[in-house]
Amino acid sequence: MTHLAGHIRAGRLVPLALVCLGLAGACTREDETALRARLAEWFSIGETLAFHAERDCAAAVFRLTSPDVKAQMPLASGVRAMLLQLERQGRAALDMRGVSPDEGLVAVVDIDRPLGMSMRRAALEGRVCMTASTEDAFLRALQNRRGVLAWDSVSGTIIILDPDSGLLVAAMGAV
């Protein structure tokens, strides 16, 4: 107790309080600029239509300038190929024609339950940061049989490209 009192008397409480305040400001999951920069490496995105982040979640909707997946995001046409790319590079997209991202996610759970549950958790926890319109875009993209499901295991981000609406939706839960 006397040790703490000595720090307070020495004027060290103010710098400590400033450090704590600085850390409190950094309690959002990820800021828009960082998310945009990361997603722009893999997808052709335009304006941000929605973004919200808190300590345990983040969600965003971007307008696509092109529905193509860039070469930096490994693209697989089957779940096993996606899992292999995730193991190699930590990120991958799944484009199974005629299969919705939701059905692809179920297939991931069936083959690799821990990974599939991590992806589902990111989507569910990310919904906390979604407005009604963001959630609507997310659910529509999830059900679109022409949609593309992507996962970035480093950041725990689930990403859905919806070529019909021209939107890219991303969600993250707690780290």
GIKATA-V615343 format. One line per field, one symbol per residue. ss: DSSP state (A for helix, B for strand, O for the rest). A space follows every 50 residues. Layout:
ss=???
This chain:
ss=OAAAAAAAAOOAAAAAAAAAAAAAAOOOOOOAAAAAAAAAOOBBBBBBBB BBBBOOBBBBBBBBBBBBBOOOOOBBOOAAAAAAAAAAAOBBBBOOOOOO AAAAAAAAAAAOAAAAAAAAAAAAAAAAAOOAAAAAAAAAAAAOOOOBBB BBOOOOBBBBBBOOOOBBBBBBOOO
